[in-house]
Amino acid sequence: MATAEVVVANGLGGADTKAAFKEIYSKLKEEMLEDPAFEFTDESLQWIDRMVDYNVLGGKCNRGLSVIDSYKILKGVDVLSKEETFLACTLGWCIEWLQAYFLVLDDIMDNSQTRRGQPCWFRVPQVGLIAVNDGIILRNHISRILQRHFKGKPYYVDLIDLFNEVEFKTASGQLLDLITTHEGEKDLTKYNLTVHRRIVQYKTAYYSFYLPVACALLLAGENLDNFGDVKNILVEMGTYFQVQDDYLDCFGDPEFIGKIGTDIEDYKCSWLVVQALERADENQKRTLFENYGKTDPACVAKVKDLYKELKLEEVFHEYERESYNKLIADIEAQPSKAVQTVLKSFLHKIYKRDK
């Protein structure tokens, strides 16, 4: 099992929250291994035990921990009761399970090598395409956890609907990304800001930004229909977060961000290439078309030089400033001070980040 340090490193919230969060993971996993709906063999139990640890743990747990932070702010308390802590942590872990399910399958589709500093699950000896079924099992664990701990709660159906809707949006965003980036001949003419925005919103923003806050709102007894503006603000924040990611992939320090960016080589529909296509003259476009998506370092260098020539670093900083100002204005227009605090805490964690 991964160590507690790995599970909660760099998470949000206080040390107590992280410790409680980590403890509840062990309980939830134990329940999955003792689920009476299936007659497990020793071998299948060992497999699931290892598979869940390998894929659910190892991230920063930001999404999961932010359910607890947001719930505390909405309730206006520093300390939750034992029951409230358990329910908030459980929903946080459901989001981490959802992330694990997406990543296991994404890595197969992208033919990736590593994830969180270790081989992708399907690359582990003896796993291979069994990982597809493991992804399905991870998704089913969420339903089992929600049923066990939330059935009978007035917001149970809303929780089920929420997870189903966010999963559908994310899978649809993934489809758009895959067919835009990989289908047939490489064609940069398909890339534009509208396509980029749609992919980012659906593939990342809903499950990373909206879902944790929506879980906290349901726990606090709120009706999500009354928080359409909050959803829009969080999706905007998720879009801004992904644009930062695209920027850092090219201009960030690999030593500092912990990975070497490969968006250019991978022919990604990145915010930078979309901005370049909008600004480039015919010669510059030719340079892009000839060099984008090639693994040759000389080709990558030509694309990066073109980005510098088009002053895309300045364009990004201007975008960052404008996005921040608009988000702050939209947040401050919210009637609830607690909701404003939740949204600002999310924004301040990501504004001007450099990794």
MARKE-680192 format. One line per field, with one value per atom (N, C-alpha, C): residue in one letter; x, y, z. Coordinates in steps of 0.02 Angstrom, whole numbers, padded with zeros to 5 digits. Atoms other than C-alpha are relative to their C-alpha. Example, Ala and Ser with C-alpha at 12.3 -4.5 7.8 and 13.67 -1.06 7.14 Angstrom:
! MARKE-680192
residu [A:A:A:S:S:S] $
u [00045:00615:00045:-00042:00684:-00039] $
v [-00059:-00225:00060:-00059:-00053:00055] $
w [00000:00390:00000:-00003:00357:00037] $
END
This chain:
! MARKE-680192
residu [M:M:M:A:A:A:T:T:T:A:A:A:E:E:E:V:V:V:V:V:V:V:V:V:A:A:A:N:N:N:G:G:G:L:L:L:G:G:G:G:G:G:A:A:A:D:D:D:T:T:T:K:K:K:A:A:A:A:A:A:F:F:F:K:K:K:E:E:E:I:I:I:Y:Y:Y:S:S:S:K:K:K:L:L:L:K:K:K:E:E:E:E:E:E:M:M:M:L:L:L:E:E:E:D:D:D:P:P:P:A:A:A:F:F:F:E:E:E:F:F:F:T:T:T:D:D:D:E:E:E:S:S:S:L:L:L:Q:Q:Q:W:W:W:I:I:I:D:D:D:R:R:R:M:M:M:V:V:V:D:D:D:Y:Y:Y:N:N:N:V:V:V:L:L:L:G:G:G:G:G:G:K:K:K:C:C:C:N:N:N:R:R:R:G:G:G:L:L:L:S:S:S:V:V:V:I:I:I:D:D:D:S:S:S:Y:Y:Y:K:K:K:I:I:I:L:L:L:K:K:K:G:G:G:V:V:V:D:D:D:V:V:V:L:L:L:S:S:S:K:K:K:E:E:E:E:E:E:T:T:T:F:F:F:L:L:L:A:A:A:C:C:C:T:T:T:L:L:L:G:G:G:W:W:W:C:C:C:I:I:I:E:E:E:W:W:W:L:L:L:Q:Q:Q:A:A:A:Y:Y:Y:F:F:F:L:L:L:V:V:V:L:L:L:D:D:D:D:D:D:I:I:I:M:M:M:D:D:D:N:N:N:S:S:S:Q:Q:Q:T:T:T:R:R:R:R:R:R:G:G:G:Q:Q:Q:P:P:P:C:C:C:W:W:W:F:F:F:R:R:R:V:V:V:P:P:P:Q:Q:Q:V:V:V:G:G:G:L:L:L:I:I:I:A:A:A:V:V:V:N:N:N:D:D:D:G:G:G:I:I:I:I:I:I:L:L:L:R:R:R:N:N:N:H:H:H:I:I:I:S:S:S:R:R:R:I:I:I:L:L:L:Q:Q:Q:R:R:R:H:H:H:F:F:F:K:K:K:G:G:G:K:K:K:P:P:P:Y:Y:Y:Y:Y:Y:V:V:V:D:D:D:L:L:L:I:I:I:D:D:D:L:L:L:F:F:F:N:N:N:E:E:E:V:V:V:E:E:E:F:F:F:K:K:K:T:T:T:A:A:A:S:S:S:G:G:G:Q:Q:Q:L:L:L:L:L:L:D:D:D:L:L:L:I:I:I:T:T:T:T:T:T:H:H:H:E:E:E:G:G:G:E:E:E:K:K:K:D:D:D:L:L:L:T:T:T:K:K:K:Y:Y:Y:N:N:N:L:L:L:T:T:T:V:V:V:H:H:H:R:R:R:R:R:R:I:I:I:V:V:V:Q:Q:Q:Y:Y:Y:K:K:K:T:T:T:A:A:A:Y:Y:Y:Y:Y:Y:S:S:S:F:F:F:Y:Y:Y:L:L:L:P:P:P:V:V:V:A:A:A:C:C:C:A:A:A:L:L:L:L:L:L:L:L:L:A:A:A:G:G:G:E:E:E:N:N:N:L:L:L:D:D:D:N:N:N:F:F:F:G:G:G:D:D:D:V:V:V:K:K:K:N:N:N:I:I:I:L:L:L:V:V:V:E:E:E:M:M:M:G:G:G:T:T:T:Y:Y:Y:F:F:F:Q:Q:Q:V:V:V:Q:Q:Q:D:D:D:D:D:D:Y:Y:Y:L:L:L:D:D:D:C:C:C:F:F:F:G:G:G:D:D:D:P:P:P:E:E:E:F:F:F:I:I:I:G:G:G:K:K:K:I:I:I:G:G:G:T:T:T:D:D:D:I:I:I:E:E:E:D:D:D:Y:Y:Y:K:K:K:C:C:C:S:S:S:W:W:W:L:L:L:V:V:V:V:V:V:Q:Q:Q:A:A:A:L:L:L:E:E:E:R:R:R:A:A:A:D:D:D:E:E:E:N:N:N:Q:Q:Q:K:K:K:R:R:R:T:T:T:L:L:L:F:F:F:E:E:E:N:N:N:Y:Y:Y:G:G:G:K:K:K:T:T:T:D:D:D:P:P:P:A:A:A:C:C:C:V:V:V:A:A:A:K:K:K:V:V:V:K:K:K:D:D:D:L:L:L:Y:Y:Y:K:K:K:E:E:E:L:L:L:K:K:K:L:L:L:E:E:E:E:E:E:V:V:V:F:F:F:H:H:H:E:E:E:Y:Y:Y:E:E:E:R:R:R:E:E:E:S:S:S:Y:Y:Y:N:N:N:K:K:K:L:L:L:I:I:I:A:A:A:D:D:D:I:I:I:E:E:E:A:A:A:Q:Q:Q:P:P:P:S:S:S:K:K:K:A:A:A:V:V:V:Q:Q:Q:T:T:T:V:V:V:L:L:L:K:K:K:S:S:S:F:F:F:L:L:L:H:H:H:K:K:K:I:I:I:Y:Y:Y:K:K:K:R:R:R:D:D:D:K:K:K] $
u [00042:00000:00044:-00038:00060:00002:-00006:00122:-00047:00044:00017:00028:-00032:00144:-00020:00017:00110:-00073:00072:-00078:-00017:00025:-00090:00050:-00049:00066:-00032:00023:00027:-00076:00073:-00158:-00021:00027:-00271:-00025:00029:-00334:00053:-00047:-00255:00023:-00029:-00153:-00052:00052:-00302:-00046:00044:-00410:00033:-00036:-00277:00003:-00005:-00256:-00068:00067:-00445:-00016:00014:-00456:00034:-00039:-00320:-00029:00028:-00399:-00064:00065:-00568:00010:-00016:-00487:00004:-00010:-00436:-00067:00066:-00613:-00041:00039:-00693:00027:-00029:-00571:-00018:00018:-00603:-00071:00071:-00790:-00006:00003:-00760:00025:-00028:-00659:-00046:00047:-00798:-00071:00066:-00942:-00036:00035:-01072:-00031:00032:-01134:00040:-00041:-00990:00039:-00039:-00905:00073:-00070:-00723:00042:-00052:-00581:00058:-00058:-00418:00038:-00038:-00336:-00033:00034:-00470:00002:-00006:-00464:00068:-00068:-00276:00007:-00003:-00296:-00032:00036:-00426:00035:-00036:-00331:00059:-00059:-00174:-00020:00022:-00267:-00026:00029:-00361:00056:-00057:-00204:00041:-00044:-00105:-00030:00031:-00232:-00036:00036:-00331:00048:-00050:-00181:00054:-00059:-00026:-00008:00009:-00105:00002:-00001:-00115:-00065:00066:-00298:-00032:00029:-00339:-00076:00072:-00512:-00037:00034:-00559:00002:-00007:-00492:-00040:00037:-00579:-00074:00070:-00749:-00005:00001:-00707:00009:-00013:-00636:-00062:00058:-00787:-00060:00056:-00912:00008:-00012:-00831:-00018:00014:-00842:-00075:00072:-01024:-00037:00031:-01068:00021:-00025:-00968:00033:-00033:-00869:00073:-00070:-00685:00005:-00004:-00721:-00068:00062:-00850:-00010:00012:-00934:00030:-00030:-00870:-00039:00044:-01020:00009:-00009:-01000:00067:-00067:-00814:00000:00001:-00846:-00035:00038:-00978:00038:-00037:-00874:00062:-00059:-00717:-00021:00023:-00817:-00016:00013:-00880:00065:-00066:-00702:00033:-00030:-00642:-00036:00037:-00782:00028:-00029:-00707:00069:-00067:-00532:-00008:00013:-00604:-00020:00021:-00685:00061:-00062:-00518:00042:-00039:-00432:-00030:00035:-00562:00015:-00015:-00536:00073:-00072:-00346:00021:-00017:-00334:-00018:00022:-00434:00033:-00035:-00357:00069:-00069:-00183:00003:00003:-00233:-00013:00018:-00313:00058:-00056:-00161:00064:-00059:-00039:00058:-00049:00050:00047:-00050:00203:-00005:-00002:00198:-00057:00051:00073:00021:-00019:00116:00066:-00067:00296:00008:-00007:00260:-00031:00030:00213:-00076:00074:00032:-00023:00025:-00075:00001:00002:-00097:00069:-00070:00094:00030:-00026:00116:-00004:00001:00165:-00062:00061:00014:-00065:00063:-00110:-00025:00021:-00119:-00071:00067:-00297:-00052:00044:-00370:-00015:00009:-00350:-00066:00065:-00507:-00054:00049:-00610:00012:-00015:-00520:-00029:00031:-00577:-00075:00072:-00756:-00015:00009:-00737:00007:-00009:-00671:-00063:00062:-00824:-00057:00054:-00939:00010:-00012:-00855:-00034:00031:-00920:-00074:00072:-01100:-00011:00006:-01073:00011:-00015:-00997:-00059:00056:-01137:-00062:00059:-01271:00008:-00011:-01193:-00007:-00004:-01170:-00050:00044:-01297:-00073:00069:-01452:-00043:00041:-01592:00009:-00010:-01517:-00045:00046:-01634:00032:-00035:-01500:00032:-00032:-01454:-00009:00012:-01537:00038:-00038:-01457:00074:-00070:-01286:00012:-00006:-01313:-00003:00008:-01373:00062:-00059:-01224:00059:-00057:-01093:-00012:00015:-01183:00009:-00004:-01194:00073:-00070:-01013:00040:-00034:-00953:-00016:00020:-01053:00034:-00033:-00983:00074:-00072:-00805:00015:-00010:-00819:-00011:00014:-00894:00056:-00058:-00752:00061:-00055:-00628:-00008:00013:-00711:00020:-00016:-00697:00076:-00073:-00514:00032:-00030:-00475:-00011:00012:-00560:00029:-00031:-00492:00075:-00074:-00314:00026:-00030:-00294:-00028:00034:-00417:00033:-00025:-00337:00060:-00057:-00219:00001:-00007:-00151:-00022:00029:-00248:-00009:00003:-00212:-00059:00056:-00356:-00061:00055:-00472:00005:-00012:-00395:-00020:00016:-00474:-00021:00014:-00520:-00065:00064:-00699:00009:-00012:-00641:00041:-00042:-00506:-00042:00040:-00629:-00050:00050:-00759:00034:-00036:-00633:00017:-00024:-00563:-00058:00057:-00732:-00027:00033:-00803:00049:-00047:-00646:00028:-00035:-00575:-00040:00026:-00672:-00057:00058:-00832:00021:-00016:-00753:00053:-00054:-00604:-00020:00018:-00687:-00072:00070:-00876:-00019:00022:-00896:00015:-00013:-00808:-00046:00042:-00908:-00073:00069:-01072:-00012:00006:-01041:-00009:00004:-01013:-00068:00065:-01171:-00056:00051:-01276:00004:-00009:-01202:-00030:00025:-01250:-00075:00072:-01430:-00025:00020:-01430:-00027:00026:-01522:00045:-00048:-01399:-00031:00035:-01531:00007:-00007:-01505:00071:-00071:-01318:00028:-00023:-01308:00058:-00055:-01196:00065:-00058:-01079:00031:-00024:-01066:00039:-00033:-01023:00067:-00063:-00890:00053:-00049:-00808:00023:-00021:-00809:00048:-00047:-00726:00068:-00062:-00598:00039:-00031:-00565:00030:-00027:-00540:00065:-00061:-00415:00056:-00050:-00326:00033:-00028:-00305:00042:-00041:-00242:00068:-00064:-00110:00042:-00034:-00067:00033:-00025:-00046:00061:-00055:00064:00062:-00056:00172:00032:-00026:00192:00057:-00051:00293:00050:-00042:00360:00020:-00018:00369:00068:-00065:00530:-00013:00012:00529:00023:-00026:00634:-00052:00047:00501:-00069:00068:00339:-00001:-00004:00401:-00013:00007:00374:00024:-00022:00440:-00061:00059:00304:00009:-00004:00263:-00061:00060:00108:00015:-00018:00199:00010:-00014:00264:-00065:00061:00094:-00057:00050:00001:-00064:00057:-00111:-00035:00039:-00250:00010:-00021:-00159:-00022:00018:-00210:00053:-00055:-00039:-00003:00001:-00055:-00062:00061:-00232:00012:-00017:-00170:00048:-00049:-00025:-00035:00036:-00142:-00040:00040:-00249:00044:-00043:-00099:00051:-00055:00019:-00017:00008:00045:00011:-00003:00056:00066:-00065:00243:00004:-00002:00225:-00046:00045:00077:00034:-00036:00185:00049:-00047:00316:-00037:00040:00181:-00021:00025:00106:00056:-00056:00278:00032:-00038:00342:-00042:00042:00195:-00016:00016:00170:00058:-00060:00348:00041:-00040:00460:00071:-00068:00620:00009:-00010:00690:00009:-00008:00735:-00068:00068:00551:-00034:00029:00495:00029:-00033:00623:-00027:00028:00554:-00069:00067:00377:00007:-00010:00439:00026:-00026:00535:-00057:00057:00377:-00046:00041:00279:00031:-00034:00411:-00007:00006:00406:-00070:00069:00216:-00017:00009:00241:-00056:00055:00127:00007:-00007:00201:-00039:00036:00134:-00076:00071:-00032:-00030:00024:-00047:-00008:00003:-00008:-00059:00058:-00140:-00065:00059:-00266:-00009:00003:-00222:-00028:00024:-00251:-00075:00071:-00417:-00045:00040:-00479:-00009:00003:-00437:-00049:00044:-00524:-00074:00069:-00680:-00026:00021:-00685:-00015:00011:-00667:-00065:00062:-00807:-00061:00056:-00921:-00010:00005:-00880:-00031:00025:-00915:-00073:00071:-01085:-00044:00039:-01137:-00031:00033:-01265:00027:-00024:-01191:00074:-00070:-01031:00039:-00033:-00992:00019:-00014:-01005:00057:-00056:-00892:00066:-00062:-00763:00024:-00017:-00769:00032:-00024:-00745:00067:-00064:-00605:00055:-00052:-00514:00025:-00021:-00514:00044:-00036:-00457:00070:-00065:-00316:00050:-00046:-00246:00032:-00026:-00222:00027:-00020:-00194:00076:-00072:-00018:00042:-00040:00036:00055:-00053:00199:00017:-00009:00179:-00067] $
v [-00060:00000:00063:-00062:00176:00030:-00030:00273:00060:-00057:00408:00063:-00060:00537:00008:-00003:00493:00020:-00011:00495:00073:-00066:00665:00056:-00053:00757:00055:-00059:00932:00008:-00008:00911:00066:-00062:01053:-00014:00009:01083:-00016:00010:01053:-00072:00067:00904:-00049:00043:00836:-00026:00018:00837:-00055:00049:00743:-00068:00063:00613:-00036:00030:00585:-00027:00019:00576:-00067:00061:00443:-00061:00054:00341:-00028:00021:00338:-00039:00040:00273:-00074:00070:00115:-00034:00028:00089:-00014:00009:00115:-00058:00055:-00003:-00067:00061:-00133:-00022:00015:-00121:-00028:00025:-00147:-00072:00067:-00303:-00050:00043:-00370:00005:-00011:-00328:-00067:00065:-00467:-00016:00012:-00447:-00047:00044:-00553:-00048:00050:-00713:00004:-00010:-00660:-00062:00050:-00784:00039:-00034:-00748:00038:-00031:-00710:00065:-00060:-00586:00055:-00050:-00500:00033:-00028:-00479:00047:-00042:-00411:00068:-00064:-00280:00043:-00037:-00231:00038:-00031:-00198:00051:-00043:-00120:00067:-00062:00006:00043:-00039:00058:00032:-00023:00074:00060:-00050:00184:00057:-00053:00280:00043:-00038:00329:00029:-00023:00424:00069:-00069:00587:00049:-00050:00749:00002:00003:00716:00069:-00067:00900:-00001:00001:00860:-00026:00031:00747:00044:-00041:00859:00064:-00064:01012:-00009:00011:00931:00019:-00012:00939:00075:-00072:01116:00041:-00038:01179:-00010:00015:01093:00039:-00038:01173:00074:-00071:01346:00011:-00007:01320:-00005:00007:01265:00053:-00053:01407:-00027:00029:01292:-00018:00022:01248:-00075:00071:01074:-00032:00037:00950:-00055:00058:00815:-00062:00062:00638:-00025:00023:00592:00044:-00047:00749:-00010:00011:00718:-00063:00063:00539:00007:-00007:00585:00044:-00045:00728:-00035:00037:00620:-00055:00054:00479:00027:-00030:00594:00022:-00018:00659:-00060:00060:00481:-00025:00019:00447:00039:-00039:00588:-00027:00029:00513:-00067:00064:00343:00015:-00019:00429:00020:-00020:00509:-00061:00061:00338:-00038:00034:00260:00034:-00036:00397:-00012:00002:00388:-00070:00068:00198:-00009:00009:00203:00050:-00050:00365:-00023:00021:00292:-00055:00051:00142:00033:-00033:00254:00041:-00043:00370:-00040:00043:00223:00030:-00034:00314:-00050:00042:00248:00005:-00010:00324:00045:-00041:00403:00009:-00014:00487:-00034:00025:00430:-00075:00074:00244:-00023:00023:00135:00003:00002:00154:-00071:00065:00014:-00054:00051:-00075:-00023:00018:-00077:-00047:00043:-00175:-00072:00070:-00357:-00037:00039:-00475:00041:-00040:-00328:00007:-00009:-00276:00026:-00024:-00257:-00021:00011:-00327:00069:-00068:-00142:00031:-00025:-00106:-00020:00023:-00213:00031:-00033:-00138:00070:-00067:00034:-00004:00010:-00030:-00015:00016:-00102:00063:-00062:00065:00044:-00040:00153:-00029:00032:00025:00008:-00012:00050:00064:-00064:00229:-00011:00014:00168:-00040:00042:00039:00044:-00044:00171:00048:-00047:00296:-00036:00037:00163:-00018:00022:00101:00057:-00054:00271:00057:-00057:00388:-00019:00020:00284:00018:-00022:00356:00073:-00072:00531:00036:-00035:00660:00019:-00022:00706:-00059:00059:00526:-00001:00002:00534:00057:-00057:00705:-00017:00022:00630:-00047:00048:00486:00038:-00039:00608:00042:-00043:00722:-00041:00041:00584:-00026:00024:00514:00056:-00055:00684:00021:-00020:00730:-00053:00053:00561:00004:-00005:00582:00059:-00059:00757:-00014:00013:00698:-00050:00050:00545:00031:-00033:00654:00048:-00044:00780:-00040:00045:00636:-00022:00020:00577:00056:-00057:00751:00009:-00006:00759:-00054:00056:00587:00008:-00002:00614:00063:-00061:00791:-00009:00006:00742:-00059:00061:00566:-00026:00034:00527:00014:-00007:00496:00045:-00045:00626:00056:-00058:00760:00062:-00057:00916:00059:-00057:01078:00046:-00045:01164:-00015:00017:01072:00038:-00030:01166:00073:-00071:01328:00009:-00014:01413:-00033:00031:01347:-00074:00073:01166:-00010:00006:01190:00010:-00016:01268:-00056:00053:01132:-00062:00058:00992:00010:-00014:01074:00001:-00006:01115:-00069:00064:00942:-00053:00053:00836:00011:-00014:00924:00041:-00050:01069:-00027:00022:00981:-00045:00047:00839:00027:-00025:00935:00060:-00062:01098:00001:-00003:01085:-00056:00058:00910:00005:-00004:00939:00051:-00051:01098:-00023:00026:01018:-00052:00049:00874:00035:-00038:00999:00035:-00034:01096:-00050:00051:00935:-00021:00017:00887:00053:-00057:01060:00011:-00004:01028:00047:-00047:01144:-00036:00025:01120:00027:-00021:01122:00043:-00042:01201:00074:-00071:01362:00026:-00020:01366:-00005:00000:01378:00047:-00048:01531:-00028:00030:01438:-00052:00050:01296:00034:-00036:01419:00029:-00030:01506:-00055:00055:01339:-00030:00026:01280:00050:-00051:01446:-00008:00008:01417:-00061:00061:01242:00012:-00017:01313:00039:-00040:01441:-00046:00047:01300:-00040:00039:01198:00043:-00046:01349:00009:-00003:01369:-00062:00064:01185:00000:-00002:01210:00046:-00049:01362:-00030:00028:01274:-00059:00057:01122:00024:-00026:01233:00046:-00053:01376:-00012:00014:01298:-00033:00032:01234:-00074:00072:01042:-00023:00019:01029:00016:-00025:01126:-00032:00027:01060:-00077:00072:00880:-00043:00040:00829:00041:-00033:00868:00004:-00010:00943:-00032:00031:00848:00017:-00017:00937:00011:-00013:00991:-00067:00066:00815:-00041:00041:00738:00029:-00030:00852:00020:-00017:00913:00063:-00061:01039:00047:-00042:01156:00072:-00072:01336:00038:-00036:01391:-00009:00010:01311:00034:-00034:01380:00075:-00072:01555:00015:-00009:01534:00000:00004:01483:00063:-00061:01638:00060:-00059:01756:-00006:00012:01677:00025:-00015:01742:-00066:00061:01618:-00038:00032:01585:-00034:00028:01558:-00061:00058:01442:-00060:00055:01340:-00032:00026:01323:-00045:00040:01261:-00066:00060:01138:-00051:00045:01068:-00031:00022:01049:-00025:00019:01025:-00075:00072:00846:-00045:00040:00789:-00008:00013:00709:00026:-00026:00778:00065:-00060:00904:00064:-00060:01023:00028:-00022:01029:00032:-00028:01058:00070:-00064:01199:00054:-00048:01281:00025:-00019:01279:00047:-00043:01352:00069:-00065:01488:00041:-00036:01531:00027:-00024:01542:00064:-00060:01666:00059:-00051:01762:00033:-00025:01778:00029:-00029:01838:-00034:00036:01702:00002:-00008:01722:00061:-00062:01900:-00010:00013:01842:-00039:00039:01714:00043:-00042:01840:00048:-00044:01956:-00040:00044:01812:-00015:00017:01766:00058:-00060:01944:00010:-00010:01960:-00053:00055:01789:00011:-00010:01828:00056:-00058:01997:-00018:00019:01924:-00049:00049:01777:00033:-00036:01891:00039:-00039:02004:-00047:00048:01853:-00030:00028:01780:00050:-00050:01943:00019:-00012:01952:-00054:00053:01793:00025:-00026:01828:-00029:00032:01704:00012:-00013:01757:-00066:00065:01574:-00028:00024:01528:00040:-00042:01675:-00025:00023:01610:-00066:00064:01434:00013:-00012:01501:00036:-00036:01621:-00047:00046:01481:-00044:00037:01380:00043:-00044:01528:00016:-00020:01577:-00058:00057:01401:-00006:00010:01409:00064:-00062:01594:00007:-00009:01623:-00058:00058:01446:-00010:00013:01391:-00074:00073:01203:-00035] $
w [00000:00000:00000:00002:-00038:00070:-00066:00112:00007:-00013:00194:-00031:00028:00135:-00073:00072:-00047:-00009:00008:-00023:00010:-00017:00055:-00016:00015:-00006:-00041:00038:-00068:-00004:00002:-00033:00028:-00027:00020:00070:-00067:00195:00051:-00054:00365:00005:-00009:00422:00026:-00028:00520:-00055:00055:00364:-00041:00041:00268:00034:-00038:00405:-00001:00000:00416:-00069:00069:00227:-00016:00014:00217:00037:-00041:00356:-00031:00029:00269:-00065:00059:00109:00018:-00020:00200:00015:-00017:00265:-00064:00061:00094:-00042:00039:00009:00032:-00037:00144:-00017:00016:00109:-00071:00069:-00077:-00004:00000:-00038:00036:-00037:00074:-00029:00029:-00044:-00008:00002:-00022:-00068:00065:-00201:-00045:00041:-00268:00044:-00037:-00210:-00024:00020:-00218:00015:-00015:-00232:00032:-00029:-00140:-00053:00054:-00307:-00023:00023:-00360:00053:-00054:-00190:-00001:00003:-00202:-00060:00061:-00379:00012:-00010:-00330:00052:-00052:-00173:-00031:00031:-00274:-00053:00054:-00421:00026:-00028:-00314:00030:-00027:-00219:-00056:00054:-00380:-00036:00043:-00468:00037:-00036:-00336:00041:-00040:-00229:-00046:00037:-00284:-00030:00024:-00341:00058:-00053:-00244:00039:-00032:-00199:00008:-00005:-00229:-00007:00012:-00296:00061:-00057:-00152:00062:-00060:-00015:-00005:00005:-00086:00014:-00023:-00051:00073:-00072:00134:00015:-00010:00126:-00017:00024:00028:00048:-00046:00145:00065:-00061:00298:-00009:00013:00219:-00006:00009:00167:00067:-00066:00344:00050:-00044:00420:00063:-00058:00536:-00017:00010:00561:00010:-00016:00628:-00014:00016:00561:00052:-00043:00665:-00033:00027:00644:-00061:00054:00534:-00063:00057:00425:-00033:00027:00406:-00043:00037:00353:-00067:00063:00223:-00050:00045:00151:-00028:00024:00141:-00049:00044:00062:-00070:00066:-00077:-00033:00028:-00097:-00031:00028:-00122:-00062:00061:-00247:-00060:00055:-00352:-00018:00014:-00334:-00037:00035:-00388:-00073:00067:-00538:-00042:00034:-00583:-00019:00014:-00570:-00059:00055:-00686:-00067:00062:-00816:-00021:00018:-00807:-00023:00021:-00820:-00074:00069:-00982:-00048:00041:-01047:-00021:00013:-01033:-00053:00053:-01140:-00067:00063:-01272:-00028:00021:-01275:-00008:00003:-01270:00042:-00043:-01126:00033:-00033:-01036:00076:-00073:-00862:00022:-00032:-00744:00073:-00070:-00578:00019:-00015:-00593:00002:00004:-00616:-00065:00063:-00765:00003:00004:-00822:00020:-00025:-00747:-00054:00052:-00914:-00022:00017:-00935:00053:-00053:-00773:-00024:00023:-00810:00026:-00014:-00813:00000:00000:-00820:-00072:00069:-01003:-00006:00012:-01065:00052:-00058:-00904:00031:-00026:-00860:-00022:00023:-00963:00050:-00049:-00846:00069:-00064:-00697:00003:00003:-00754:00013:-00010:-00760:00074:-00072:-00584:00042:-00038:-00519:-00005:00008:-00592:00041:-00039:-00511:00075:-00072:-00343:00023:-00019:-00344:00015:-00011:-00362:00065:-00061:-00224:00063:-00058:-00106:00012:-00007:-00140:00029:-00024:-00113:00074:-00068:00049:00050:-00050:00131:-00010:00012:00052:-00015:00014:00012:00061:-00057:00117:00015:-00008:00117:-00050:00045:00039:-00067:00061:-00090:-00038:00031:-00140:-00076:00073:-00312:-00035:00029:-00342:-00008:00003:-00304:-00059:00056:-00426:-00066:00062:-00559:-00014:00008:-00528:-00027:00023:-00547:-00071:00068:-00700:-00052:00048:-00784:-00012:00007:-00749:-00038:00037:-00811:-00075:00070:-00972:-00034:00028:-01001:-00012:00005:-00970:-00056:00053:-01083:-00069:00064:-01221:-00018:00012:-01201:-00023:00019:-01213:-00073:00069:-01375:-00048:00043:-01450:-00006:-00001:-01399:-00045:00037:-01473:-00076:00072:-01641:-00032:00027:-01659:-00007:-00003:-01615:-00040:00026:-01682:-00065:00055:-01819:-00068:00068:-01989:-00005:00013:-02060:00051:-00044:-01947:-00037:00036:-01991:00047:-00045:-01900:-00014:00016:-01990:00045:-00045:-01868:00066:-00066:-01721:00000:-00012:-01663:00072:-00070:-01500:00023:-00019:-01502:00015:-00010:-01520:00065:-00060:-01387:00063:-00058:-01266:00017:-00010:-01291:00030:-00026:-01263:00074:-00068:-01106:00050:-00046:-01028:00017:-00012:-01050:00028:-00019:-01028:00070:-00063:-00875:00050:-00047:-00800:00044:-00040:-00746:00058:-00054:-00648:00048:-00044:-00581:00042:-00035:-00530:00024:-00021:-00529:00048:-00039:-00456:00075:-00072:-00288:00035:-00031:-00253:00000:00004:-00312:00055:-00055:-00189:00067:-00064:-00047:00006:-00002:-00094:00017:-00015:-00091:00073:-00071:00078:00045:-00040:00142:-00009:00006:00090:-00054:00052:-00060:-00062:00064:-00226:-00056:00051:-00371:-00055:00051:-00485:00015:-00020:-00386:-00009:00003:-00424:-00070:00069:-00613:-00012:00007:-00600:00028:-00033:-00483:-00046:00048:-00609:-00056:00055:-00748:00021:-00025:-00642:00007:-00010:-00597:-00066:00066:-00778:-00032:00024:-00826:00033:-00037:-00690:-00025:00026:-00756:-00068:00066:-00930:00008:-00014:-00863:00025:-00027:-00769:-00056:00055:-00929:-00046:00041:-01026:00034:-00037:-00889:-00013:00012:-00911:-00068:00068:-01098:-00005:00000:-01068:00034:-00039:-00936:-00037:00039:-01051:-00045:00046:-01168:00036:-00029:-01060:00073:-00070:-00885:00005:-00012:-00808:00017:-00012:-00823:00068:-00066:-00664:00053:-00051:-00570:-00006:00007:-00645:00003:-00012:-00632:-00061:00061:-00813:-00059:00062:-00986:-00045:00043:-01095:-00068:00067:-01255:-00043:00038:-01320:-00074:00070:-01480:-00036:00030:-01516:-00007:-00002:-01471:-00042:00044:-01591:00038:-00042:-01449:-00025:00015:-01479:00060:-00056:-01359:-00012:00005:-01322:-00039:00033:-01386:-00076:00073:-01558:-00031:00023:-01575:-00006:00002:-01532:-00057:00054:-01653:-00068:00063:-01794:-00014:00008:-01763:-00019:00009:-01769:-00057:00048:-01897:-00070:00072:-02074:-00039:00040:-02218:00009:-00011:-02195:00068:-00068:-02009:00005:00001:-02039:-00031:00033:-02157:00049:-00051:-02020:00049:-00048:-01901:-00032:00034:-02026:-00012:00016:-02068:00062:-00060:-01889:00059:-00058:-01769:-00003:-00003:-01711:-00018:00016:-01755:00064:-00061:-01623:-00006:00011:-01700:00041:-00042:-01572:-00041:00042:-01715:-00020:00018:-01767:00060:-00062:-01587:00013:-00012:-01572:-00048:00048:-01730:00022:-00024:-01659:00060:-00059:-01494:-00020:00025:-01587:-00029:00029:-01682:00055:-00056:-01519:00030:-00028:-01456:-00048:00051:-01619:00002:-00003:-01602:00069:-00068:-01421:00039:-00033:-01353:00076:-00073:-01178:00023:-00017:-01175:-00008:00013:-01250:00059:-00057:-01109:00062:-00061:-00971:-00003:00009:-01042:00011:-00010:-01049:00075:-00071:-00869:00041:-00035:-00809:-00011:00017:-00900:00031:-00029:-00843:00075:-00072:-00662:00018:-00015:-00664:-00012:00015:-00745:00053:-00050:-00624:00067:-00064:-00473:-00002:00006:-00536:00003:-00001:-00567:00070:-00068:-00396:00048:-00047:-00306:-00014:00014:-00391:00032:-00032:-00298:00066:-00061:-00160:00065:-00062:-00035:00011:-00018:00053:00006:-00007:00092:-00068:00068:-00092:-00030:00024:-00135:00028:-00033:-00010:-00031:00032:-00085:-00068:00068:-00262:00001:-00003:-00212:00024:-00024:-00120:-00058:00060:-00282:-00045:00046:-00386:00025:-00026:-00269:00002:00003:-00271:-00069:00067:-00459:-00033:00034:-00502:00000:00009:-00569:00025:-00020:-00524:-00052:00048:-00601:-00005:00011:-00591:00010] $
END
